């Protein structure tokens, strides 16, 4: 009887201890469930702003044309690879396979799993081709400046001229608006793509061949990309868009946030 009484007297305490253990376990589980996503989100955001940025210049240009962008990104603490490639000397596939892929691998050195890109003109087409390549790195965010995503009427008009062919090379000749062209066969991007294009022209003759607003070489409509994340039109020309202070700020904004700042865009 004494043992029974003692056991009975201990049961409430045991139940209390059990409930305390259950409550403690529940709190620990809640902390385990709730805390990691917050930490992961902060870590992911930090990783995004620390990703390397690869710059690709346009047709018949050099990496020097992207220097203002490179300097601005470096000021923000980004590691920048401003790549040079012989844009007028080879077809698009050769430029990607033999020049860009090795240069990108050398830039990343196996240390980074994801890279952001900022491109001008033909560079935007190259990154789309690159994205479909089996050996391409993972692509994070891409800002395309004046990309001829649906071609340029200038190629339609002048592609048969020997001087035009000599100046722009085989890659330039693929940038027409023909429905059977390389551009028509490219898939929608599997990455976050922001497109900035201009609506100012330095060449009235060229603009007369291009329907609608244009930047002197590419129409605003042609710059659009199916599946793009954001789109912005600025008062800039095709040739100098990458040097615009407004554009440089918007590039930084997109790479950091995944969108443009339309409140201060000057649209």
QUIZIMO-V254879 format. One line per field, one symbol per residue. ss: DSSP state (h for helix, s for strand, l for the rest). psi: psi as a letter, one per 30 degrees, with the letter a starting at -180 (. if undefined). burial: I if it has 24 or more other ideal C-beta (glycine too) atoms within 12 Angstrom, else O. Layout:
ss=???
psi=???
burial=???
This chain:
ss=lhhhhhhhhhhhhhhhhhhhhhhhhhhhhhhhhhhhhhhhhhhhhhhhhllsssssllllllhhhhhhhhhhhhhllllssssllllllllhhhhhhhhhhhhhhhhhlllllssssssslhhhhhhhhhhllllllsssssssslllllllhhhhhhlllhhhhhhhhhhhlllllllllhhhhllllllssssssslllllhhhhhhllllsllllshhhhllllllsssssllllllhhhlhhhhhhhhhhhhhllllllllll
psi=eeeeeeeeffeeeeeeeeeeeeeeeeeeeeeeeeeeeeeeeeeeeeeefgklkkkjlakgllfefgeeeeeeeeeggkkkjjkklifgflleeeeeefeeeeeeeeeehgfkfkklkklkceeeeeeeeefgkfgklkkckkkkjhkifglkfeeeegffkeeeeeefaeeefgglgkfgleeffklkkgljkkkkllgkkfjeeefffkkaklgfekleefflkkglelkkklilleegeffkeeeeeeeeeeeefglljffgfg.
burial=OOOOOOOOOOOOOOOOOOOOOOOOOOOOOOOOOOOOOOOOOOOOOOOIIOIIIIIIIIIIIOIOIIOIIIOIIOOOOIOIIIIIIIIIOOIIOOIIOOIIIOIIOOIIOOOIOIIIIIIIIIIIIIIIIIIIOOOIIOIIIIIIIIIIIIIIIIIIOIIOOOOIOOOIIIIIIIIIIOOOOIIOOIOOIOIIIIIIIIIIIOOOOIIOOIOOOIIIIIIIIIIIIOOIIIIIIIOIIIIIIIIIOIIIIIIIIIIIOIOIIOOOIOO
